[in-house]
Amino acid sequence: MKKIGFLVEGMKCGACKGKIEKSLLSNENISQVEIDLDEKSVILECADDTSTIEVKTSIEELGFSIPKSLRV
C-alpha cells in the first residue's frame, strides 16, 4: 500500500467532499480517503500499482482542479 495526496481547488463544502470520497472509493485499488476542506487536500491509501494520473483524472472529471501533488 502507498499514500498519495493532492491539493484540490474548488472543494468548498461537505457535498464536494462526499462527491470526491464516493468517486475515489468506487475504485477497488483505493482503501481509504482523507479530505481536509480547510487545507484543500485529498490524501488516499491505495494499492502500490494504482496510477496517480488515474486518480487525478477521476477528481478532475468531477469538476475540481489539482494544482499540485502533495508529499505524504
ZAMARGU-4260 file (C-alpha; in steps of 0.2 Angstrom, whole numbers, plus 5000, padded with zeros to 4 digits):
<rodrens>
0) 5000/5000/5000 | 5005/5018/4997 | 4999/5035/5001 | 4997/5049/4988 | 4990/5066/4990
5) 4984/5081/4980 | 4979/5099/4983 | 4962/5101/4976 | 4954/5118/4971 | 4936/5120/4971
10) 4931/5110/4986 | 4921/5121/4997 | 4908/5110/5007 | 4903/5093/5013 | 4894/5089/4997
15) 4911/5092/4987 | 4920/5081/5000 | 4906/5067/4998 | 4907/5068/4979 | 4926/5065/4979
20) 4926/5052/4993 | 4912/5042/4984 | 4921/5043/4967 | 4938/5038/4974 | 4931/5024/4985
25) 4922/5016/4970 | 4940/5012/4964 | 4944/4995/4971 | 4963/4999/4972 | 4959/5013/4985
30) 4956/5008/5003 | 4955/5025/5012 | 4952/5043/5008 | 4955/5058/5020 | 4949/5075/5014
35) 4953/5091/5023 | 4942/5106/5017 | 4952/5119/5026 | 4969/5113/5019 | 4960/5108/5002
40) 4969/5092/5002 | 4965/5074/4997 | 4976/5060/5004 | 4972/5042/5000 | 4979/5025/5003
45) 4979/5014/4988 | 4987/4998/4981 | 5005/5001/4975 | 5001/4999/4957 | 4987/5012/4957
50) 4991/5026/4944 | 4992/5043/4951 | 4986/5050/4934 | 4971/5039/4935 | 4966/5046/4952
55) 4970/5064/4947 | 4959/5062/4932 | 4945/5055/4942 | 4945/5070/4953 | 4946/5082/4938
60) 4932/5074/4930 | 4921/5079/4944 | 4925/5097/4940 | 4939/5101/4953 | 4957/5106/4948
65) 4973/5099/4955 | 4987/5112/4955 | 5000/5100/4963 | 5003/5084/4971 | 5007/5083/4990
70) 5021/5073/4998 | 5014/5061/5011
</rodrens>
